[in-house]
Amino acid sequence: MKQRIMYMALLPLLIFNSSVARADDLFVYGKVGTGVEAGVGKVLNDNFSVRLGIGRGFSGSNDRNIGGNHYDIKPDSSTSLNAMVDWFPVAGSGFRMSGGLVYSNKQAQNLTAASDSGGNYHLNGNTYSASEVGQLRGKSTFSKFSPYLGVGWESAAASKPGWRFISDVGAQFMNGGKASLSASSGAGNAALGQDLAAEQRRVSSDFHDRKFQLGISIGTAYSF
């Protein structure tokens, strides 16, 4: 499995240096949206091109209710390496489909739970006061390799020298989602420890079921 993933990650680089690629159809690009990315690419023919970019996601927070508790979720900001293959079904149309792999050494989301209006937490069907639990925090971690599939549009053919507008909409498949939770208080409370472990499994299951992370971006590219 690991060998297959590594091959998929290196495939755009292998194609990039293949004999079928044109010698002069290089381009650079930059885009911004749910994150930022800059990179370099090469046109292979009228229907295919490859890209290799470096990106970084914006660490915006979002909220989610899991098992009766309200969690503030903030992704870790991390740098990613993005290897993509672009397919233009109709040459010159600007419409393309993109697929590839995203690698990040830190795919994680930080979790902070908030007590309800009565100052309580709900763990495994049992209620605990905020003074018993203290601060409930955790982290959900994902696989470093994430397959990507999306669609995009370009205002001019990549093989045409000069500037062009680019846009992308796609989904990143997040594998994993294993969560860890800890309470700053309650040491020695066996019942709380058991219920906290059950809550951790519940949170892990919730993140594991939400496998797709959507992204959108716009930018420019320049072909030499």
Backbone hydrogen bonds, N-H to C=O, Kabsch-Sander energy under -0.5 kcal/mol:
donor,donor_aa,acceptor,acceptor_aa,energy
5,I,1,M,-2.3
6,M,2,K,-2.4
7,Y,3,Q,-2.1
8,M,4,R,-2.3
9,A,5,I,-2.2
10,L,6,M,-1.9
11,L,7,Y,-1.3
14,L,10,L,-2.2
15,I,11,L,-2.7
16,F,12,P,-2.3
17,N,13,L,-1.3
18,S,15,I,-1.6
21,A,18,S,-1.0
22,R,43,V,-1.1
26,L,24,D,-1.6
27,F,41,G,-2.1
28,V,222,Y,-2.1
29,Y,39,G,-2.1
30,G,220,T,-2.3
31,K,37,E,-2.5
32,V,218,I,-2.8
33,G,35,G,-2.3
34,T,216,I,-1.9
36,V,56,R,-2.5
37,E,31,K,-2.2
38,A,54,I,-2.0
39,G,29,Y,-2.1
40,V,52,L,-2.1
41,G,27,F,-3.1
42,K,50,V,-2.2
43,V,25,D,-2.7
44,L,48,F,-2.5
45,N,48,F,-1.8
49,S,86,D,-1.8
50,V,42,K,-2.3
51,R,84,M,-2.5
52,L,40,V,-2.5
53,G,82,N,-2.7
54,I,38,A,-2.9
55,G,80,S,-2.3
56,R,36,V,-2.4
57,G,78,S,-0.9
58,F,34,T,-2.0
60,G,58,F,-1.4
62,N,73,I,-2.2
64,R,71,Y,-1.9
66,I,64,R,-0.6
66,I,69,N,-2.6
69,N,66,I,-1.8
70,H,114,A,-0.9
71,Y,64,R,-3.0
71,Y,69,N,-0.6
72,D,112,T,-3.0
73,I,62,N,-3.4
73,I,71,Y,-0.6
74,K,72,D,-0.5
74,K,110,N,-2.4
76,D,108,A,-2.6
78,S,76,D,-0.5
80,S,55,G,-2.8
81,L,103,Y,-2.7
82,N,53,G,-2.9
82,N,80,S,-0.5
83,A,81,L,-0.5
83,A,101,L,-2.5
84,M,51,R,-2.4
84,M,82,N,-0.5
85,V,99,G,-2.7
86,D,49,S,-3.1
87,W,97,M,-3.2
88,F,47,N,-3.1
91,A,89,P,-0.6
93,S,90,V,-2.2
96,R,152,G,-2.3
97,M,87,W,-2.7
98,S,150,G,-2.6
99,G,85,V,-1.9
100,G,148,Y,-1.8
101,L,83,A,-2.0
102,V,146,S,-2.2
103,Y,81,L,-2.7
104,S,144,K,-2.1
105,N,79,T,-0.6
108,A,106,K,-0.9
109,Q,140,S,-2.3
110,N,74,K,-2.8
111,L,138,G,-2.7
112,T,72,D,-1.8
113,A,136,L,-2.8
114,A,70,H,-2.6
116,D,120,N,-2.8
119,G,116,D,-2.3
121,Y,128,Y,-3.3
123,L,121,Y,-0.6
123,L,126,N,-2.8
124,N,122,H,-0.5
126,N,123,L,-1.8
128,Y,121,Y,-2.7
130,A,119,G,-2.3
132,E,129,S,-0.7
133,V,129,S,-1.9
134,G,130,A,-3.2
136,L,134,G,-0.5
137,R,135,Q,-0.7
137,R,182,S,-2.2
138,G,111,L,-2.3
139,K,180,S,-1.9
140,S,109,Q,-2.6
141,T,178,K,-2.6
142,F,107,Q,-2.9
143,S,175,N,-3.5
146,S,102,V,-2.4
148,Y,100,G,-2.5
149,L,171,A,-2.0
150,G,98,S,-2.5
151,V,169,V,-2.8
152,G,96,R,-2.3
153,W,167,S,-1.5
154,E,94,G,-1.5
155,S,165,F,-2.3
160,K,157,A,-1.7
162,G,223,S,-2.5
164,R,221,A,-1.8
166,I,219,G,-2.4
167,S,153,W,-1.4
168,D,217,S,-2.6
169,V,151,V,-2.6
170,G,215,G,-2.3
171,A,149,L,-2.5
172,Q,213,Q,-2.5
173,F,147,P,-2.9
173,F,171,A,-0.5
174,M,172,Q,-0.7
174,M,211,K,-4.6
175,N,173,F,-0.7
177,G,141,T,-2.2
177,G,175,N,-0.5
178,K,141,T,-1.0
180,S,139,K,-2.1
182,S,137,R,-2.7
184,S,135,Q,-1.6
185,S,133,V,-2.4
189,N,186,G,-2.3
190,A,188,G,-1.1
193,G,189,N,-2.3
194,Q,190,A,-2.2
195,D,191,A,-2.3
196,L,192,L,-2.6
197,A,193,G,-1.8
198,A,194,Q,-1.8
199,E,195,D,-2.3
200,Q,196,L,-2.1
201,R,197,A,-1.7
202,R,198,A,-2.0
203,V,199,E,-2.6
204,S,200,Q,-2.3
205,S,201,R,-2.3
206,D,202,R,-2.0
207,F,203,V,-2.3
208,H,204,S,-2.4
209,D,205,S,-1.8
210,R,206,D,-0.9
211,K,209,D,-1.2
213,Q,172,Q,-2.4
214,L,212,F,-0.6
215,G,170,G,-2.5
217,S,168,D,-2.3
218,I,32,V,-2.3
219,G,166,I,-2.3
220,T,30,G,-2.0
221,A,164,R,-2.2
222,Y,28,V,-2.7
223,S,162,G,-2.3
224,F,26,L,-2.5
